[in-house]
Each structure stands twice: as C-alpha cells, then as structure tokens.
Amino acid sequence: MLIQSNAPFLARCIDVAGIARGAWATNALPGLSWHQYGTACDCAWTVDGIETWDASAKGANNGYRIYMEEAQKLGLKTLGSIGDWGHVQDSPHPSPDYSPGGHTLADIDRIMSAKFGGGP
C-alpha cells in the first residue's frame, strides 16, 4: 500500500524494522504519529515505584488524569479519551495525515525521508 501511495521511504522503514517481536506499541505507520515530528510525547505514571497503566487507580489522585488536566490547561491535546493516558501532543489533529491541507502518504514520505536521512 505504501509503495502504491508513492511512499517508498516509509515502506523501506517497515522492511528494515521487520516483524515486531515485542509487546504491542502502536498502530501508527512510520510518519503518521506526531512523535516523529517532535510534537508529541508519552509518559508513564508510577505508583510505589511501579509503572501503572490504570487510569482509575487512586481515584481523584490518579496521575494520568491529573497529567491530562494539566496538559489541556497548556493547550495540549491528550489521548486519554481513547485509553492512551500517557500521550500528549501539540496538534489538535489525530495524526499528520489529518492536518490542514491534508498531507498525503507521498507528502509524509518526503518529510520523513528528509528528516531521517533517507534522501531528498
């Protein structure tokens, strides 16, 4: 699909990475996450020194809920509503392909190729 969409750099990224062997991390294709643009980050909350992914633990003192509220006060978008509690990003759009102007996969391929040294 990436080759047919004129996105050979993105296709090459997947070929080089190979089959995922670890725990699930993302559904995003290369270049379709704000992380690759430097405008998103993920954080983990620890309780008694152990990472937790539970957004209901400790009730009103839940670290993810506080993190989400504070991020929103700063104008950042969070993805807690879809269960990605540790994620914040600077863009209101879910991913770069939904940006104003509607980036195509070919556009994103050019951006990622230039950013990560795949050529012009």
DOGUSE-309494 format. One line per 4 residues: number of its first residue (from 1); their letters; for each residue x, y, z of N, C-alpha, C. Coordinates in steps of 0.2 Angstrom, whole numbers, plus 5000, padded with zeros to 4 digits. Each point is the difference from the previous one (the first is absolute). Layout:
// DOGUSE-309494
NUM) a) X/Y/Z/X/Y/Z/X/Y/Z ~ ...
This chain:
// DOGUSE-309494
1) mliq) 5004/4994/5000/4996/5006/5000/5004/5006/5000 ~ 5006/5000/5004/5004/5006/5000/5004/5001/4993 ~ 5002/4995/4997/5003/5000/4994/4995/5003/4995 ~ 4994/4998/5000/4995/5002/4995/4998/5007/5001
5) snap) 5001/5003/5007/4999/5007/5002/5006/5004/4999 ~ 5005/4998/4996/5006/5004/4999/5003/5002/5006 ~ 5001/4995/5005/5003/5001/5006/5006/4995/5001 ~ 5005/4999/4996/5005/4995/5000/5004/5000/5007
9) flar) 5001/5006/5002/5004/5001/5006/4997/4997/5006 ~ 4993/5001/5001/4996/4997/5005/5000/4993/5000 ~ 4999/4997/4994/5000/4993/4998/5007/4997/5002 ~ 5005/5003/4999/5007/4998/5001/5001/5000/5008
13) cidv) 4997/5004/5004/5000/5000/5007/4997/4994/5003 ~ 4995/4998/4997/4996/4994/5003/5004/4994/4998 ~ 5003/5000/4994/5004/4994/4997/5006/4999/5005 ~ 5004/5006/5001/5006/4999/5005/4998/4998/5007
17) agia) 4994/5003/5002/4999/4998/5007/4998/4993/5001 ~ 4997/4997/4995/4998/4993/5000/4994/4999/5004 ~ 4998/4994/5002/4995/4997/5004/5000/5002/5007 ~ 4995/5003/5003/5001/5002/5007/5000/4994/5004
21) rgaw) 5004/5000/5005/5001/4994/5004/4998/5002/5008 ~ 5000/5006/5001/4998/5002/5007/4993/5001/5001 ~ 4999/5004/5006/4993/5001/5001/4997/5006/4996 ~ 4994/5000/4999/4997/5005/4995/5001/5007/5003
25) atna) 5002/5004/4995/5002/5007/5002/4995/5005/4996 ~ 4999/4999/4994/4996/5005/4996/4997/4997/4994 ~ 4995/5003/4998/4996/4998/4993/5003/5005/4995 ~ 5003/5005/5002/5002/5006/4995/5006/4997/4995
29) lpgl) 4999/5001/4994/5005/4999/4995/5006/5006/5001 ~ 5006/4998/4997/5005/5005/5001/4998/5007/4997 ~ 5001/5005/5003/4998/5007/4998/4993/5002/5001 ~ 4996/4996/5003/4993/5001/5002/4999/5001/5007
33) swhq) 5005/5002/5004/4999/5001/5007/5004/5007/5001 ~ 4997/5004/5004/5003/5007/5001/5007/4999/5004 ~ 5001/4994/5003/5007/4998/5003/5006/5002/4995 ~ 4999/4997/4994/5005/5001/4995/5001/5007/4998
37) ygta) 4996/5005/5002/5001/5007/4998/5002/5004/5006 ~ 5001/4996/5006/5002/5004/5006/4995/5004/5004 ~ 4994/4998/4998/4994/5004/5003/4996/4996/5005 ~ 5002/4994/5002/4996/4996/5004/5005/4996/5005
41) cdca) 4997/4998/5005/5004/4996/5005/4996/4995/5004 ~ 5003/4995/5002/4996/4995/5005/5004/5000/5006 ~ 4996/5000/5006/5002/4999/5006/4997/4995/5004 ~ 5003/4997/5005/4997/4994/5004/5000/5003/5007
45) wtvd) 4994/4998/5003/4999/5001/5007/5003/4995/5005 ~ 5003/5001/5005/5002/4995/5004/4997/5000/5007 ~ 4998/4995/5003/4997/4999/5006/5004/4996/5005 ~ 5003/5002/5005/5005/4997/5004/5006/4997/4996
49) giet) 5002/5004/4995/5006/4998/4996/4998/4995/4995 ~ 4994/4998/4998/4998/4996/4995/4996/5003/4995 ~ 5001/4999/4993/4996/5003/4995/4993/4997/5001 ~ 4995/5005/4999/4993/4998/4999/4997/5003/4994
53) wdas) 4996/4996/4997/4996/5003/4995/4993/5000/5001 ~ 4998/5000/5007/4993/5000/5002/4998/5008/5001 ~ 4995/5002/4996/4998/5007/5001/4995/5001/5005 ~ 4998/4994/5004/4995/5001/5006/5003/4999/5006
57) akga) 5007/4998/5001/5003/4999/5006/5001/5007/5004 ~ 4999/4999/5006/5000/5006/5005/4995/5005/4999 ~ 4995/4999/4996/4994/5005/4999/5002/5006/4998 ~ 4998/5006/5003/5002/5007/4998/5007/5001/5000
61) nngy) 5004/4996/5003/5007/5001/5000/5004/4996/4995 ~ 4996/4998/4995/5003/4996/4995/5005/5004/4996 ~ 5006/4998/4999/5005/5004/4997/4998/5001/4992 ~ 4997/4996/4997/4999/5001/4993/4994/5005/4999
65) riym) 4995/5000/5004/4995/5005/5000/5003/5007/5002 ~ 5004/5000/5004/5003/5007/5002/5004/5002/4994 ~ 5004/4996/4998/5005/5001/4994/4996/5003/4994 ~ 4994/4997/4999/4995/5002/4994/4998/5006/5001
69) eeaq) 4997/5002/5006/4997/5006/5002/5005/5006/4999 ~ 5006/4999/5003/5006/5005/4999/5002/5001/4993 ~ 5000/4995/4996/5002/5000/4993/4995/5004/4996 ~ 4994/4999/5002/4994/5004/4996/5000/5007/5002
73) klgl) 5002/5002/5007/5001/5007/5002/5005/5003/4996 ~ 5005/4997/4997/5006/5002/4996/4998/5001/4993 ~ 4994/4997/4998/4998/5000/4993/5002/4994/4996 ~ 5002/4995/5004/5003/4994/4997/4994/4995/4999
77) ktlg) 5000/4996/4995/4995/4995/4999/5002/4993/5003 ~ 4996/4997/5004/5001/4993/5003/4996/4995/4996 ~ 5002/4994/5001/4997/4994/4997/4997/4996/5006 ~ 4999/5002/5006/4997/4996/5005/4993/4998/4998
81) sigd) 4996/5004/4996/4994/4998/4999/4999/4993/4996 ~ 5006/4998/4996/5000/4994/4997/5005/4995/5003 ~ 5002/5001/5007/5003/4996/5004/5008/5000/4999 ~ 5002/5005/4997/5008/5002/4999/5001/5005/5005
85) wghv) 5000/4998/5007/5000/5005/5005/5007/5004/5000 ~ 5005/4997/4999/5007/5004/5000/5001/5004/4995 ~ 4996/5001/4994/5002/5003/4994/4997/5007/5000 ~ 5005/5005/4999/4998/5007/4998/5003/5002/4994
89) qdsp) 4997/5005/4996/5002/5003/4994/4998/5007/4999 ~ 5004/5003/4996/4999/5007/4999/4995/5002/4994 ~ 4998/4995/4996/4995/5001/4995/4993/4997/5002 ~ 4995/5004/4998/4993/4997/5001/4998/4995/4996
93) hpsp) 5004/4998/4995/4998/4995/4995/5003/4994/5002 ~ 4996/4994/4999/5003/4994/5002/5006/4997/4998 ~ 5002/5002/4993/5006/4998/4997/5002/5005/4995 ~ 5006/5000/4997/5002/5004/4995/4996/5000/4993
97) dysp) 4997/4994/4999/4996/4999/4994/4993/5003/5000 ~ 4998/5003/5006/4994/5004/5001/5001/5007/5001 ~ 5006/5002/4999/5002/5007/5001/4997/5005/4995 ~ 4999/5006/5001/4998/5005/4995/5004/4999/4994
101) gght) 4996/5000/4994/5004/4999/4994/5000/4993/4998 ~ 4998/4995/5005/5000/4993/4998/5006/4997/4997 ~ 5005/4999/5005/5006/4997/4997/4999/4993/4997 ~ 5002/4998/4995/5000/4994/4997/5006/4995/5003
105) ladi) 4999/4994/4998/5006/4995/5002/5006/5002/4996 ~ 4999/5003/4994/5006/5002/4996/5003/5006/5004 ~ 4996/5005/5002/5003/5006/5004/5003/4998/5006 ~ 4997/4995/5004/5003/4998/5006/5007/4996/4999
109) drim) 5000/4996/4994/5006/4997/4998/5006/5005/4999 ~ 4998/5005/4997/5006/5005/4998/5002/5003/5007 ~ 4995/5002/5004/5002/5003/5006/5005/4996/5005 ~ 4997/4993/5000/5004/4996/5004/5007/4998/4997
113) sakf) 5000/4999/4994/5006/4999/4996/5005/5005/5001 ~ 4998/5007/5000/5005/5005/5001/5002/5001/5007 ~ 4995/4998/5005/5002/5001/5007/5004/4995/5003 ~ 4999/4993/4997/5004/4995/5003/5006/4997/4995
117) gggp) 5002/5004/4995/5005/4999/4996/4999/4995/4995 ~ 4994/4999/4997/4999/4995/4995/5001/5003/4993 ~ 5002/5007/5000/5001/5003/4993/4995/5006/4999 ~ 5001/5003/4995/4995/5006/4999/4993/4998/4998
